[in-house]
Amino acid sequence: MEIIFDQSLVEAHRRRALNNADPKAAFLLDIVAQELADRVSVVERQFDKAMELHGYTGATALRLLETGKVGTVERVETDPGFGTAAMPVAISPLERVPAEPETLNLLVSPLSLHLTNDTPGAFIQARRALKPDGLFLAAIPGNGTLNELREALLAAEAELTGGASPRVIPFADVRDMGALLQRAGFALPVADAETYTVRYDSLFALIRDLRAMGMTSPLAARSRTPVSRRFFLRAAEIYAERFSDPDGRIRATFSVVYLSGWAPHESQQKPLKPGSAKQRLSEALGTKERPV
């Protein structure tokens, strides 16, 4: 297994975000929490036992309970400080789903699975933890996220040093995420993406939010060379030159891939067998077939 993320650094960033909690920086988690809850609310069934995996603030767990579709939600975190007296947390590493096989009706992961080194393994664990016909929902930052920041940092470093090193983590494409659902054995897999554009006064305001979110880079292959103030000043200039609006504020893109998949069950719809169709497509469309 390739080690992309330094898990000790991931934990350090999460603890820093926890200790310096900034409610204003939780906007993305709040958006995702509401979106995941909305998706649960339209499902015509009850979920007696649910689990929220590493949701930082617990906003997703709260929104799920508010739908009236969920009985209980167990929160899982890497540090007990993420819990509250009203909603304590179970402790588990980021890469592990701490549930016995076939014990959950609903498993939800808001904005954390992108930091796992063995993401396919995490998906398999999720599927095994679900009872037959249980639902898995995840929100994962996807391709396009922080592209502006990536470009500005690379351009500044190339200009000042003649080289460049990765400073923004890689994000997966929506199709790759959908393929992982299928690979893990989920039935009826669905993957779609939503893009959110956030505006900031400067690159430095964006970086402050990323720190408050625990989203600064934990790449194992990151450069260990100290970065100068000149580098960030130049990166801020490039960012403003390329990605600012007429009022001078800069844009930052967050693309979130929403995933859903069901633990297989005999009651679920299945695709028809090849050759079982009772009508030709050309007849349904009112057209004539043409030999190729």
N, C-alpha and C positions, 0 to 999 in steps of 0.2 A: 504494500500500500504506500503510495506516494504521500509524504508529509508536506502538505501545502501550508497549513496553519500551525503556528506555535501555540499549543493549547494553554501553556502557562501564561502566555501573553494575552490570549483571549480572556482568561480568567482575571488577569490584572486589569484589563480594560473594563470588564464588567463590574468589578469591585469599585473601580474609580468612579464609574457612572453611578453606582449605588450610593457611594459615600458623598458624592457631590450632586445629589439629585436635583435636576432642573425640570420642573413640570412643563415648561414651554418647549423643551427639546423632545418631549414624548409625543409630538403631534403625529409622527408616522405610525407609532404603535397604536395610537387612538384611532387613526383611519383604518388600519388593518383590523383592529379589534371589532369595529363596527361592521366592516365588510364581512368578516368571518361569521359574526353573529347573524347578519342578514341572510347569509347562505344557509345557516342552520334553520333559521325561522321559516324558510319556505319548504323545508323537508317535512312531509306528512308522516311524522312519527315522533316518538319520545325517545330520548337518550338518557337512560337511568344513571349510567356511570361514565363520566367523562374525565379526561386528563388534559391539562394545559402544559405543554413542554416549553420551559425556559421563555416565558413571556415577559420577563423583566418586571413590569409594573403590576401585572395581574389584571390589566384592563380587559383582556380577552376573556378571562374567566368570569369577570363581572358581567360583561355583555352577554355571554352565553347564558348565564343564569337568568338574566332579564328577559330572554326570549320566551321563557315558560316551557321550552322544549327539553330542558336539561335538568336532571335530578340533582346530582352532586358533581362537583368539579374538583379534582385533586390537582394542585399546582406543584410543579417540579422545577427546582432551581439548583444552581450550583453553590449557593450560599444562603444560609438561613436568614440573612439580613433582608432578602427580597420578600420575605413573608411578613404578615401582620398577625395581630392577635385574632382577628376575625378570619383571616385566610392564611394559615400557616403553610409552609412548603415542605415537600419531601426533597431530600438532597440526592443529587445524582450528577455524574459527569455529563457534559454536553453531548457526547457520542452515544449515550446509552438511554434506552427507553425502559424505565424501571417498573415494568408491569409483567405479571405472569401471563402466559399465553391464553388468549381468548377470555380476557377478563373485562375489557372495555367496550362500551358501545360507541364512544366518540373519542377521537384523539386529535388534538389541535396543536399546531406548532406555528407561533407567530414570530417571524424574523429571527430565527436562530439556526436553522439547518444549513445555511450557507457557510457556516463556520466549522463544519465537520469535515474531517479528512476522509472518513468513510461514509459518504452520503448514501450510496446504495445500501450499505449495511444498516444504516439508520432507518431507511425506508422499509427494509425487510423486517426489522424489529417492530416497526409500527404496525405492519400488517399482521404479524404474529400476535401482537398484544390485543388485537380486536376480536371480538366475538364474530361469528359468521353474520354477514350483513351489517357489520359495524362500519362507521364512516371515519375516514382520515381526511383532515383538512390542514393545509399548510400555506403560509405566505412566505415567500422567499425572494429577497432582492435579486433581480434578474439583469440580463444583459442590457446595457444602456445606463445603468445606475452610476452616477457620479462621473459620466464620460467627460464632462467639462473639466472637472478637477483633475482627472487623469491626464488629459491633454495639456493643461496648463503646467502641471508639475513636470511632465516629460519634456516639454519645450523649454522650460526654465533650466532644468538640469543639463540638457544637451547644449544649450547656449553657454552656460557658465563653466561646464566641466568637459564638454565634448563627448559625454556618455550619458547613460540613463539607467536607472534601476527601478523595478516595480515599487510603487508607493500606494497604489490603490488595488485592492484585491480583485481577482477575476470573478465575474458573475456569469452564471449559466444562462443559456438560451431557453426560452419557454418550451421548445421542442425537446431539448435534452431532459428537462424536468418531467415532461410527459412520458418520455421513454423510460425514465427511472421508475415511474409508477407501474408501468407494464412489467418491467424487469422484476420488480418486487412482488408481483403476483396480484396486484389490485385489479378488481373488476370495475368496469365502467369508468375508466380513468378520464379525467378532464383537466386540462391546463389552459389557463388564459392569463393575460397580463394587463395591468393597468399602469399608466404612467402619470406621475405626479410631479409638477414643476413648482419648486419653492424658490422664492427670491430672497436675497440677502444683501446687506449693505456692502459686504466685501468678502473675499476669500477667508479672512480671519474669523468673521462671524460664522461662516459655514463650518470651519474647522472646530470652533467652540461647540457647535451643535453636535458634530460627529463625536467629539470627546464625551459630551454629555449623554450621547446614545450608546457609548461603548463600541462605536463603529470605526475607530481608527485602525490602521492596518496592523494585523498580527501575522504577516507573512513570514514563514520560516526562512525564506530566501531574501529577506529584506536587507538593504545595505546597513552596515553598522557604522558607517562614516558619519560623524556629526554633521548636521545640516546648518548652514549659516543663516543669519537673519537676511542677508542679501538674497539668498535663494528664495525665501518666502516672499520678500518684497517684489522680486522680479516675477515670480509665479502669480502674485496678486495683480500685477500690471498686465500680464498676458491674459489672465482670466477676464479682467475688465475690458480689455481690447476686443476679445473674441466673443464674449458671452454676456454682455451687459445690455440692458434696455435703455431707451432714451432718457429715463430718469436717473441713470447711473447705477442702478441696482443690478446685481448679477443673478443669473439663473442657475439652479442646480436640479438635475433630473434624478428622480427615484423611480425606477421601474420595478413593480412588485408582481411576481408570478404567483397566481393563486392556483392551488392544486386540490383536487378531490379524487378520492378513490375508495372503493368499498371492499371489505373483506368478502371473498366469494361466498355465495349462498345459492342453493338450488332454486330459490324463488326469483332470482334476478333475471332480467331479460338477457337473452343470448342471441348472437347473430345467426341468421338463417344459414343453412348449409348451402354450399355452392351448387347451383343447378336446381334449387328448390323453388325458384320464382315461378309464378303462375301467369305472368304477363311480361312481354318484352318491354324494355325501356323505350324503344322507338314508338310503341303503341301508346304508352302513357304520355309521351311528349307530342304525339301526333306528327311524327316525322317518318321518313323512309330510311331504312338501313342502307348503307353504302359499303360495299366490300373494300377492305383496305389492301 
